[in-house]
Amino acid sequence: MNKIIRKEFLNKSVCKMIVEAPFVANKAKAGQFIIIRALSDSERIPLIISDFNKEEHTISIIFDIDGKSTFELSKLSENDYICDLVGPLGTPSKIDESKNILFVVDGITCATALPIIKMFKEQGANIDILAEFKDKENIILESELSKLSDSISIITKDEDCEDIFDKLEKILSSKNSYDKVMTMGSLEMMKNVCDITKKYNIHTIVSMNSIMVDGTGMCGSCRVTVGGETKFACVEGPEFDGHLIDFDEAINRLSMYTKDRKREDKCNLLNKEVE
């Protein structure tokens, strides 16, 4: 069991926890994740490691409270223990010779990008960030991202006239000098980003945070088609060449789980009303 050292809310629905996890902290690298179970009867869910401290033997996780499992996790307090935590899992982000990188992120996925941005910045890369949030109240990690970036553009859906894709088009048409684009967000968002970067022939890496159960490639729930081949995001990802991803297939597969989740949420609501 892993002790929660510190807990804070970054906004009304996003929670950050620093968790004691010596083995994971010692082995973790940027881009990897854990699979966590808050309570003994909770569902196992994957969460990106947003930071790790080898000296203090801790890792940080940042998650959006958008379902039963994350709600249960958010209800734990400092000094409480998480039932179980497995990791680090997945293939770490690859260091390459890229000197100019644009990160395109959406909401909570800023937490996914943070350790990767830090890694490339330590290698001397120039980092630009384009981030979109629902509104000002939902902006998270602005200070941390600003310190690590050479420039940052933040768009809020409720106030800005242009969306993240319009802004991306403007950035690439005026400054097409990026070695690569890295994008983290919803499947639809990453698909649109890849459609744009393909026009400018810019290598694009996506983070496929798929449905996962065991995190070892055995269950197959995280499978994704990459360049016509089946890959497993939990062991061969989560990062892939975005221009090779079959996004339509991935979106269709995810929609099946979305329907099941809506039915489950409705049943939970009805049960509460009965109680």
N, C-alpha and C positions, 0 to 999 in steps of 0.2 A: 504493500500500500504506500501511496505517495502523499506527503503532507503539503497542504497549501500554505505557503509562506506569506504571500501577500495577494490581495484581491482588490480590484478597483473597477469602476464602470467608466468607460471612455465616452459613452453617451447612454441614452436610455435603454438601448438594446444590445450594446457591445460590451463584453466583459473581458478583462485581462486578469490572468492569474500567473503568479510565479510559484512554481511547484518544485519541491525537492525531488530530484531524480538523478542521483550521482552517475549511474551507468550511462543514461541517455545523454546527459550533459557532457560527459567525457568523450563520447563517440559522435555526437551530432555535428552535422555540417549543413551549410545553407541549402535550402530547398527540400530538406527532409521533413518527415511528419511522424506523428505518433498515432496510435489507436488507443482510445481511452474509454473507460466505462466508469461513470460517476458512482453508481450504486451497484449492489450485487445483482439486481434484476434489471439494470439499465441496458439499453442497446449500445453496442460498440460503435463508435464513430471516429473518423479520421480528423485530426486537427494538425495544421502546419505548426512547426516549431518556429515561433517568431523571433526568439532569441535564446541564447544559452550561455551559461557562465561556468566554465570548468572549475574555477577556484572556489566558487560558492556552491557548486554541485546542484545548480538549478537550471530549469528551462522556463521559458515564458510561452504562454498560449493566449491567443486573442480570438474570441469567437462571438458570432452573432447569435442571439437567443431567438431562434426561429422554429423551434420544435420541442417535442417532449424531452429529448435527450439533453439538448443544450440548456433547457430550462432546469432540469434536474441538476446539471453541473453548476449552473449559476447560483443555485440555492445553497451550495456548500459555502462554508465560511472559512476565514483564516484559522489555521490549526486543525481544520477538518482533514480527513484523509480521503483521497480518491481511491475507489475500490481497486482498479488496476489500470496500468499504463504500459504500453508496449512500444518500443522503438529503440533507436531511430530507424525508420523505414523509408523505402524509396531510394532512388538514385540521386545523389547530391547534384546541385547545379555545377555545370562544368565551367572551369576557368579557361578562357581562351584569350586571344590577343585583341579582342574588341576594345577600342579606345573611346568610341562614342556610342552610347547606348540610350535608347528611349524606352522608358517603362510606361506602359499604359494600363492603368488599374481602375477598378470600380469598387467603391465602398470598402467592405471588410477585407478585400484582397490586398489592400495596402499592407496588411499584416503579413501576407504571404510574400510580398515583394521586399519587405524591409531587410531581412537578413541577406538576401541576394544582392540588393543594392549596396549594402555595407561591404559585402565581399568584393564586388567589382570596384568599389571606391578605394578600398585598401590596395587594389592592384594598380591604381592610378588612372582608372577610366573616368571619362567625363559622363556625367549622368544627368539626363533630363527626365522629368516626370510629368505625365499628364494623368490627372485623377478626376473622377467624377463621383459626386455624392448626391443623395436625394435632396438635401437642403443644408444650410449652414449648421444646424443643430446636430447633424449626423457626421460632420467632418471629424475624422480621427487621425492621429499621428502626424498632423501637419508640421509640428515643430521638429519631430525626428526626421521626417522626410526632407524638410527644408535644409537641415544641417548637412545631409548627405548628398544633396543634389546641387548641380550647377545652375539649374533653373527648374521651377515647378509651376505648373498651370493647374489650377483647381476650378472645376466647373460644378455648379449646383443646378440640378434639374429644374428647380422652382424659380430661379432668377435669371439664368443665362439664356440668351436667345439661340445660341448654337449648342448642339450636343457634342459629345466626346468625339464622334466620328467627323463632324464638320471641323472641329478644332484639329484633329489629327491630319485631315486633308490639308489644312492651311500650314501646319507645321512642316509636313513632308514636302509640300510644293515650294516652300520658301527655304527649307534647310534639309536638303536630301543628302546629308553627309553621315548618316548613321551607319555603323557597322551592323547593327541589328536592333530589332525591336523585341522587347519581352513584354508579354501581356498576361494578366491574371484577371479573371472575372467570370461572369456567366458564360455559358456556351455560346449563346446568341451574340453576346458582346465580343468574345474572342473571334468568332466567325467573321463578324463585320470588320474587325481590325485587320484580320488576315486578308480579307478581300481587298482592303485599301493598300496594305503594304505590298501585296503581290503586284499591284500596278506599278509600284515604284521599285520593284525587284529588290526588296530589303529582306534579308534573312529574319525570320520571325519565330520566336520560341513562345509556346503557350504552356500553361500549367493546367493539366487535366485532373482536377479534383473530383474524380468520379465517385459513384456509389462504391463503398468498400465494406467488406465484412471481416475477413481474416487478415488482410494486409500481407499475405504471402504468395498471392497468385493462385491459390488452390480453388477458391470459390468461383472465380471468373466474372464476378459482378462488375469489376472495374475495366473490363476489356474495351478496347477502342481500336478502330481500324486506322492504321498509319501507313500510307503508301501502299495500300492494298493488302497489308499484313496485319494480323491480329496481335496487338500488344496488350500487356497488362500494366495499368497505370501504377499499381501499388509496388511493383518490383522493377519495371522497366522505365517508369516515369517518376514523378508526374510530368516532367518536362519533355515535350516533343516538338518537332518541326511543325509549326502551325500550318504551313502550306501543304502538308501531306495528310492532315487529319480529315477524316470523313465526318464533318460536323453534323450533317443532316442525320446520319445514322445515330450519332451520339445524342443528339437532341431528342430524337424519337424514342430511344431507349430510356432516357431520363424521364420523359413524359409519362411513361407507364408507372414509375415509382411515385411521381407527383400525384397521379390519380389515387393511388393506394393511400398516400399520405393524407390527402384531403378526406378520404373516407374514414381513416383512423382518427383524425382530428375531430370529425363530426361525431364519431362514436364516443370519444372522450368527453365531448361537450354534453352529449345526451346523458351519459353516465353521471356527470356532475350534477345535472338538473334533477335526475332521479334521486341522488343522494340528498 
